[in-house]
Amino acid sequence: MKQYTVVLTKSAEKELANLPASVIAKIIPAIKNLEEEPRPVGCKKLKGYKNLWRIRIGNYRVLYAIEDVVLLVDVREIGNRKDIYD
């Protein structure tokens, strides 16, 4: 199985750091899992974007792009579902 490299934008790193510790403990493994499976069960391709996907972790969402050619997962945003789509 191909291994993808997961990178976070600076803004995604900040968003992650500002979350409660209990939420971070759930999000980190979910992001790590994207290395093995960039399109896990339950992920959705976002309409209106060329290459943007999201995974759900409780009330939180991780938005990311997948670059299959270079095996890269680019995490763009992490946040509460009520704020993430603004």
N, CA and C atoms as an extended XYZ file, in Angstrom:
258
Properties=species:S:1:pos:R:3:atomname:S:1:resname:S:1:resid:I:1 pbc="F F F"
N         0.847       -1.195        0.000 N   MET     1
C         0.000        0.000        0.000 CA  MET     1
C         0.882        1.244        0.000 C   MET     1
N         0.492        2.219       -0.817 N   LYS     2
C         1.263        3.458       -0.897 CA  LYS     2
C         1.074        4.291        0.369 C   LYS     2
N         2.138        4.929        0.785 N   GLN     3
C         2.111        5.785        1.970 CA  GLN     3
C         2.056        7.239        1.525 C   GLN     3
N         1.040        7.945        1.955 N   TYR     4
C         0.917        9.368        1.657 CA  TYR     4
C         1.635       10.166        2.742 C   TYR     4
N         2.076       11.363        2.382 N   THR     5
C         2.652       12.285        3.353 CA  THR     5
C         1.562       13.283        3.720 C   THR     5
N         1.332       13.473        5.013 N   VAL     6
C         0.326       14.423        5.470 CA  VAL     6
C         1.029       15.692        5.930 C   VAL     6
N         0.609       16.827        5.369 N   VAL     7
C         1.144       18.124        5.794 CA  VAL     7
C        -0.020       19.014        6.218 C   VAL     7
N         0.232       19.863        7.199 N   LEU     8
C        -0.785       20.801        7.660 CA  LEU     8
C        -0.352       22.217        7.299 C   LEU     8
N        -1.306       23.019        6.843 N   THR     9
C        -1.003       24.432        6.618 CA  THR     9
C        -0.757       25.070        7.982 C   THR     9
N        -0.098       26.224        7.994 N   LYS    10
C         0.150       26.938        9.256 CA  LYS    10
C        -1.168       27.233        9.966 C   LYS    10
N        -2.181       27.632        9.203 N   SER    11
C        -3.471       27.954        9.824 CA  SER    11
C        -4.121       26.706       10.422 C   SER    11
N        -3.973       25.557        9.749 N   ALA    12
C        -4.529       24.312       10.287 CA  ALA    12
C        -3.813       23.920       11.579 C   ALA    12
N        -2.490       24.133       11.631 N   GLU    13
C        -1.741       23.840       12.861 CA  GLU    13
C        -2.241       24.702       14.022 C   GLU    13
N        -2.482       25.983       13.741 N   LYS    14
C        -2.983       26.892       14.775 CA  LYS    14
C        -4.380       26.482       15.234 C   LYS    14
N        -5.244       26.146       14.258 N   GLU    15
C        -6.608       25.728       14.598 CA  GLU    15
C        -6.572       24.483       15.483 C   GLU    15
N        -5.701       23.545       15.149 N   LEU    16
C        -5.574       22.319       15.932 CA  LEU    16
C        -5.084       22.630       17.344 C   LEU    16
N        -4.090       23.490       17.461 N   ALA    17
C        -3.515       23.827       18.765 CA  ALA    17
C        -4.520       24.516       19.685 C   ALA    17
N        -5.496       25.201       19.103 N   ASN    18
C        -6.482       25.934       19.900 CA  ASN    18
C        -7.680       25.087       20.339 C   ASN    18
N        -7.709       23.830       19.937 N   LEU    19
C        -8.833       22.963       20.307 CA  LEU    19
C        -8.605       22.371       21.699 C   LEU    19
N        -9.704       21.927       22.346 N   PRO    20
C        -9.555       21.250       23.651 CA  PRO    20
C        -8.726       19.966       23.504 C   PRO    20
N        -7.983       19.622       24.549 N   ALA    21
C        -7.095       18.446       24.519 CA  ALA    21
C        -7.850       17.169       24.170 C   ALA    21
N        -9.079       17.022       24.659 N   SER    22
C        -9.851       15.802       24.384 CA  SER    22
C       -10.170       15.674       22.894 C   SER    22
N       -10.367       16.801       22.230 N   VAL    23
C       -10.661       16.791       20.791 CA  VAL    23
C        -9.380       16.519       20.002 C   VAL    23
N        -8.284       17.148       20.418 N   ILE    24
C        -6.996       16.929       19.754 CA  ILE    24
C        -6.636       15.443       19.789 C   ILE    24
N        -6.908       14.790       20.914 N   ALA    25
C        -6.600       13.363       21.076 CA  ALA    25
C        -7.368       12.498       20.071 C   ALA    25
N        -8.500       12.974       19.580 N   LYS    26
C        -9.270       12.228       18.582 CA  LYS    26
C        -8.860       12.607       17.161 C   LYS    26
N        -8.518       13.875       16.967 N   ILE    27
C        -8.210       14.361       15.617 CA  ILE    27
C        -6.847       13.883       15.123 C   ILE    27
N        -5.833       13.887       15.997 N   ILE    28
C        -4.471       13.484       15.581 CA  ILE    28
C        -4.460       12.078       14.965 C   ILE    28
N        -5.063       11.058       15.629 N   PRO    29
C        -5.056        9.721       14.998 CA  PRO    29
C        -5.810        9.701       13.670 C   PRO    29
N        -6.888       10.484       13.566 N   ALA    30
C        -7.650       10.529       12.312 CA  ALA    30
C        -6.805       11.112       11.189 C   ALA    30
N        -6.018       12.150       11.504 N   ILE    31
C        -5.133       12.744       10.503 CA  ILE    31
C        -4.014       11.769       10.146 C   ILE    31
N        -3.430       11.097       11.149 N   LYS    32
C        -2.382       10.096       10.892 CA  LYS    32
C        -2.903        8.989        9.968 C   LYS    32
N        -4.163        8.613       10.163 N   ASN    33
C        -4.777        7.561        9.359 CA  ASN    33
C        -4.838        7.940        7.875 C   ASN    33
N        -4.860        9.246        7.572 N   LEU    34
C        -4.904        9.683        6.176 CA  LEU    34
C        -3.638        9.286        5.411 C   LEU    34
N        -2.533        9.021        6.136 N   GLU    35
C        -1.308        8.541        5.478 CA  GLU    35
C        -1.556        7.204        4.790 C   GLU    35
N        -2.301        6.341        5.460 N   GLU    36
C        -2.599        5.005        4.915 CA  GLU    36
C        -3.785        5.043        3.956 C   GLU    36
N        -4.810        5.797        4.323 N   GLU    37
C        -6.057        5.816        3.558 CA  GLU    37
C        -6.561        7.249        3.443 C   GLU    37
N        -6.198        7.951        2.350 N   PRO    38
C        -6.605        9.349        2.213 CA  PRO    38
C        -8.108        9.528        1.973 C   PRO    38
N        -8.781        8.447        1.607 N   ARG    39
C       -10.238        8.511        1.417 CA  ARG    39
C       -10.905        7.468        2.319 C   ARG    39
N       -10.876        7.702        3.641 N   PRO    40
C       -11.440        6.695        4.556 CA  PRO    40
C       -12.957        6.608        4.437 C   PRO    40
N       -13.514        5.558        4.990 N   VAL    41
C       -14.968        5.392        5.016 CA  VAL    41
C       -15.569        6.609        5.716 C   VAL    41
N       -16.588        7.184        5.101 N   GLY    42
C       -17.246        8.336        5.705 CA  GLY    42
C       -16.708        9.675        5.252 C   GLY    42
N       -15.606        9.688        4.486 N   CYS    43
C       -15.093       10.976        4.001 CA  CYS    43
C       -16.007       11.453        2.878 C   CYS    43
N       -16.031       12.750        2.660 N   LYS    44
C       -16.871       13.310        1.600 CA  LYS    44
C       -16.064       14.267        0.750 C   LYS    44
N       -16.309       14.213       -0.553 N   LYS    45
C       -15.734       15.215       -1.452 CA  LYS    45
C       -16.660       16.416       -1.392 C   LYS    45
N       -16.093       17.587       -1.166 N   LEU    46
C       -16.924       18.779       -1.022 CA  LEU    46
C       -17.343       19.313       -2.388 C   LEU    46
N       -18.625       19.608       -2.512 N   LYS    47
C       -19.158       20.167       -3.752 CA  LYS    47
C       -18.668       21.602       -3.904 C   LYS    47
N       -18.439       21.998       -5.136 N   GLY    48
C       -18.012       23.364       -5.400 CA  GLY    48
C       -16.502       23.551       -5.326 C   GLY    48
N       -15.783       22.487       -4.966 N   TYR    49
C       -14.317       22.542       -4.915 CA  TYR    49
C       -13.769       21.466       -5.823 C   TYR    49
N       -12.648       21.752       -6.455 N   LYS    50
C       -12.075       20.795       -7.394 CA  LYS    50
C       -11.530       19.565       -6.676 C   LYS    50
N       -10.843       19.806       -5.569 N   ASN    51
C       -10.164       18.688       -4.910 CA  ASN    51
C       -10.129       18.897       -3.397 C   ASN    51
N       -11.293       19.041       -2.783 N   LEU    52
C       -11.329       19.239       -1.343 CA  LEU    52
C       -12.220       18.172       -0.708 C   LEU    52
N       -11.693       17.539        0.326 N   TRP    53
C       -12.371       16.454        1.012 CA  TRP    53
C       -12.531       16.832        2.467 C   TRP    53
N       -13.413       16.102        3.168 N   ARG    54
C       -13.530       16.324        4.610 CA  ARG    54
C       -13.799       15.011        5.315 C   ARG    54
N       -13.265       14.936        6.552 N   ILE    55
C       -13.608       13.831        7.441 CA  ILE    55
C       -14.235       14.433        8.678 C   ILE    55
N       -15.110       13.665        9.299 N   ARG    56
C       -15.783       14.092       10.521 CA  ARG    56
C       -15.142       13.415       11.708 C   ARG    56
N       -14.950       14.193       12.758 N   ILE    57
C       -14.533       13.646       14.052 CA  ILE    57
C       -15.461       14.298       15.064 C   ILE    57
N       -16.550       13.629       15.395 N   GLY    58
C       -17.555       14.232       16.281 CA  GLY    58
C       -18.116       15.487       15.642 C   GLY    58
N       -18.088       16.604       16.379 N   ASN    59
C       -18.581       17.872       15.847 CA  ASN    59
C       -17.507       18.647       15.095 C   ASN    59
N       -16.368       18.028       14.884 N   TYR    60
C       -15.256       18.712       14.222 CA  TYR    60
C       -15.037       18.156       12.826 C   TYR    60
N       -14.476       19.001       11.971 N   ARG    61
C       -14.206       18.613       10.589 CA  ARG    61
C       -12.746       18.904       10.254 C   ARG    61
N       -12.187       18.039        9.424 N   VAL    62
C       -10.851       18.250        8.880 CA  VAL    62
C       -11.027       18.347        7.364 C   VAL    62
N       -10.668       19.510        6.796 N   LEU    63
C       -10.756       19.712        5.351 CA  LEU    63
C        -9.358       19.564        4.767 C   LEU    63
N        -9.270       18.800        3.681 N   TYR    64
C        -7.951       18.528        3.104 CA  TYR    64
C        -8.042       18.259        1.611 C   TYR    64
N        -6.902       18.443        0.940 N   ALA    65
C        -6.771       18.137       -0.483 CA  ALA    65
C        -5.893       16.902       -0.625 C   ALA    65
N        -6.172       16.112       -1.653 N   ILE    66
C        -5.383       14.906       -1.917 CA  ILE    66
C        -4.665       15.090       -3.249 C   ILE    66
N        -3.343       14.950       -3.218 N   GLU    67
C        -2.541       14.995       -4.444 CA  GLU    67
C        -2.025       13.577       -4.696 C   GLU    67
N        -2.761       12.811       -5.522 N   ASP    68
C        -2.406       11.407       -5.749 CA  ASP    68
C        -1.085       11.240       -6.496 C   ASP    68
N        -0.756       12.175       -7.371 N   VAL    69
C         0.458       12.053       -8.181 CA  VAL    69
C         1.701       12.056       -7.296 C   VAL    69
N         1.725       12.942       -6.281 N   VAL    70
C         2.899       13.043       -5.411 CA  VAL    70
C         2.656       12.422       -4.029 C   VAL    70
N         1.531       11.716       -3.871 N   LEU    71
C         1.179       11.043       -2.613 CA  LEU    71
C         1.208       12.017       -1.429 C   LEU    71
N         0.412       13.075       -1.536 N   LEU    72
C         0.382       14.112       -0.517 CA  LEU    72
C        -1.044       14.381       -0.072 C   LEU    72
N        -1.229       14.486        1.244 N   VAL    73
C        -2.505       14.933        1.813 CA  VAL    73
C        -2.219       16.274        2.480 C   VAL    73
N        -2.872       17.316        1.978 N   ASP    74
C        -2.644       18.687        2.442 CA  ASP    74
C        -3.829       19.121        3.304 C   ASP    74
N        -3.643       19.095        4.629 N   VAL    75
C        -4.723       19.479        5.548 CA  VAL    75
C        -4.816       21.000        5.564 C   VAL    75
N        -5.998       21.523        5.172 N   ARG    76
C        -6.181       22.971        5.021 CA  ARG    76
C        -6.840       23.606        6.235 C   ARG    76
N        -7.866       22.947        6.781 N   GLU    77
C        -8.610       23.544        7.892 CA  GLU    77
C        -9.047       22.475        8.869 C   GLU    77
N        -9.083       22.852       10.155 N   ILE    78
C        -9.567       21.979       11.217 CA  ILE    78
C       -10.436       22.846       12.105 C   ILE    78
N       -11.664       22.413       12.358 N   GLY    79
C       -12.496       23.232       13.233 CA  GLY    79
C       -13.859       22.638       13.488 C   GLY    79
N       -14.621       23.345       14.302 N   ASN    80
C       -15.978       22.922       14.621 CA  ASN    80
C       -16.847       23.029       13.380 C   ASN    80
N       -17.785       22.108       13.226 N   ARG    81
C       -18.596       22.080       12.016 CA  ARG    81
C       -19.395       23.346       11.818 C   ARG    81
N       -19.731       24.040       12.902 N   LYS    82
C       -20.529       25.267       12.752 CA  LYS    82
C       -19.695       26.435       12.213 C   LYS    82
N       -18.359       26.339       12.324 N   ASP    83
C       -17.487       27.438       11.892 CA  ASP    83
C       -16.706       27.132       10.605 C   ASP    83
N       -16.544       25.880       10.274 N   ILE    84
C       -15.556       25.492        9.256 CA  ILE    84
C       -15.947       25.896        7.848 C   ILE    84
N       -17.230       25.963        7.543 N   TYR    85
C       -17.633       26.205        6.160 CA  TYR    85
C       -17.846       27.675        5.833 C   TYR    85
N       -17.445       28.572        6.747 N   ASP    86
C       -17.654       30.024        6.498 CA  ASP    86
C       -16.754       30.536        5.398 C   ASP    86
